[in-house]
Amino acid sequence: MKSLPRSLTFTAIRKVDPPWGDDKNVALVDKPVTAKVEWESDRVNEATALAAIEGELELNASGTSDALSGLDRFLSGVKEKKVYVGYAAVEKITVPLSLKCLDGTKIRGKLFTWINAELGVVVCATKYGKGEAPAAALKAQVEFCG
C-alpha cells in the first residue's frame, strides 16, 4: 500500500455495497495502531510514566486506535444508496522521551503512537474536483473502489 500524505496510514477500510446488503460490506483493512513505550532501562515504573506522558504530552501512551469498530459506528449513520468506501486513517509518530530519576540518572525511551485520526466516507462513482475531498478519501477511492 502506498503511503498517504502526512504519513497517514489506513487503519480500517470497509467497502459497502447497499444493493447487495450486509453480505457484501467487506472489511478490506483492519489494522489498529497500538501505542507503546520502549525504555532503555527496566527501572521505570510503567504506570506512573504512562500517566505522566499522557498528562504532559496529551498523546496516547497506551491503548489501541479504535479502527474498525469506530469506523462501523461512523458508517451506521451513512445513508448512501451507491457503493462507497468508509475509511479510518491515522498519522503514526515516534516521540523521544527522557526521564530523570531521583538519583539523577537519566533514562531514555521512545513513544510510538498516533495523531490526526481521520474518519470519512467516499462514494465510489463520484468524481471529486480539486479540494472537494481530503487526500485520504481520494486515496481510499483509488485503492479500494475498484
C-alpha positions as CSV (number, residue, x, y, z in Angstrom):
1,M,0.0,0.0,0.0
2,K,1.4,3.4,-0.9
3,S,1.9,5.9,1.8
4,L,-0.6,8.8,2.3
5,P,0.3,12.5,2.6
6,R,1.4,13.5,6.1
7,S,2.3,9.8,6.6
8,L,-1.3,8.8,7.1
9,T,-1.9,5.1,7.4
10,F,-5.2,3.4,6.8
11,T,-6.2,1.5,10.0
12,A,-9.7,0.4,8.7
13,I,-11.4,0.3,5.3
14,R,-14.9,-1.1,4.7
15,K,-16.4,-1.2,1.3
16,V,-20.2,-1.0,1.4
17,D,-22.5,-2.1,-1.5
18,P,-26.1,-1.3,-0.3
19,P,-27.9,-3.2,-3.1
20,W,-26.2,-6.4,-2.0
21,G,-26.8,-6.0,1.7
22,D,-24.6,-6.8,4.7
23,D,-23.0,-9.8,3.0
24,K,-21.1,-7.5,0.6
25,N,-20.0,-5.0,3.3
26,V,-16.4,-6.2,3.3
27,A,-13.7,-5.1,5.8
28,L,-10.7,-4.7,3.5
29,V,-8.3,-3.3,6.2
30,D,-8.4,-3.8,10.0
31,K,-5.1,-2.8,11.4
32,P,-5.5,-0.7,14.5
33,V,-2.4,1.1,15.8
34,T,-1.3,0.2,19.4
35,A,0.5,2.9,21.4
36,K,3.6,1.7,23.3
37,V,6.6,3.0,25.1
38,E,10.0,1.4,25.0
39,W,12.6,2.3,27.6
40,E,16.4,1.7,27.7
41,S,16.1,0.5,31.3
42,D,13.7,-1.6,33.3
43,R,13.9,0.9,36.3
44,V,10.8,2.8,35.0
45,N,7.5,2.5,36.9
46,E,5.4,1.9,33.7
47,A,2.0,3.1,35.1
48,T,3.5,6.3,36.6
49,A,5.4,7.1,33.4
50,L,2.4,6.4,31.1
51,A,0.2,8.7,33.2
52,A,2.8,11.5,33.1
53,I,3.3,11.1,29.4
54,E,-0.4,11.3,28.7
55,G,-0.9,14.2,31.0
56,E,2.1,16.2,29.8
57,L,2.2,15.4,26.1
58,E,-1.6,14.8,25.6
59,L,-0.8,11.8,23.5
60,N,-2.0,8.2,23.8
61,A,0.8,6.3,25.5
62,S,-1.2,3.1,25.8
63,G,-4.2,1.5,24.2
64,T,-5.2,0.9,20.6
65,S,-6.7,3.2,18.0
66,D,-10.4,2.3,17.6
67,A,-10.2,1.3,14.0
68,L,-12.9,-1.0,12.5
69,S,-15.4,-0.6,15.4
70,G,-15.1,3.2,15.3
71,L,-15.5,3.2,11.5
72,D,-18.6,1.0,11.8
73,R,-20.2,3.4,14.3
74,F,-19.4,6.2,11.9
75,L,-20.8,4.3,8.9
76,S,-24.0,3.4,10.7
77,G,-25.2,7.0,10.0
78,V,-24.4,6.9,6.3
79,K,-27.5,6.5,4.1
80,E,-25.8,6.4,0.6
81,K,-27.6,4.1,-1.9
82,K,-24.4,3.8,-4.0
83,V,-21.3,1.8,-3.5
84,Y,-18.9,3.6,-1.1
85,V,-15.8,3.1,1.0
86,G,-15.5,4.1,4.6
87,Y,-12.0,4.7,5.9
88,A,-10.1,5.4,9.1
89,A,-6.6,6.7,9.0
90,V,-4.0,8.0,11.5
91,E,-0.6,9.5,11.4
92,K,1.9,7.3,13.2
93,I,4.5,9.2,15.2
94,T,7.6,8.4,17.3
95,V,8.4,10.7,20.2
96,P,11.8,10.6,22.0
97,L,11.4,10.5,25.8
98,S,13.7,11.2,28.7
99,L,13.2,10.7,32.4
100,K,15.3,11.9,35.3
101,C,15.3,9.5,38.3
102,L,15.6,10.7,41.9
103,D,19.2,9.7,42.0
104,G,20.0,11.9,38.9
105,T,20.2,9.1,36.4
106,K,18.6,9.8,33.0
107,I,16.6,7.1,31.2
108,R,15.7,7.5,27.6
109,G,12.9,5.9,25.7
110,K,10.5,6.2,22.7
111,L,6.8,6.6,22.5
112,F,5.2,5.0,19.4
113,T,1.6,6.4,19.0
114,W,-0.7,8.1,16.6
115,I,-2.2,11.6,16.0
116,N,-4.6,13.2,13.4
117,A,-7.2,10.4,13.4
118,E,-9.4,10.8,10.4
119,L,-12.7,9.1,9.6
120,G,-14.6,9.5,6.4
121,V,-16.6,8.1,3.5
122,V,-16.1,8.4,-0.2
123,V,-18.7,7.4,-2.9
124,C,-17.0,5.2,-5.5
125,A,-18.9,6.5,-8.5
126,T,-18.3,10.2,-7.7
127,K,-15.6,12.2,-9.5
128,Y,-14.2,14.7,-6.9
129,G,-12.8,18.0,-8.1
130,K,-9.7,19.6,-6.6
131,G,-10.2,20.4,-2.9
132,E,-13.6,18.6,-2.7
133,A,-12.4,15.7,-0.7
134,P,-9.5,15.1,1.8
135,A,-6.4,13.3,0.4
136,A,-7.1,10.2,2.5
137,A,-10.6,10.0,0.9
138,L,-9.2,10.2,-2.6
139,K,-6.5,7.6,-1.8
140,A,-9.2,5.3,-0.4
141,Q,-11.3,5.8,-3.5
142,V,-8.4,4.9,-5.9
143,E,-7.2,1.9,-3.9
144,F,-10.4,0.3,-2.7
145,C,-13.3,1.2,-5.0
146,G,-12.1,-0.9,-7.9
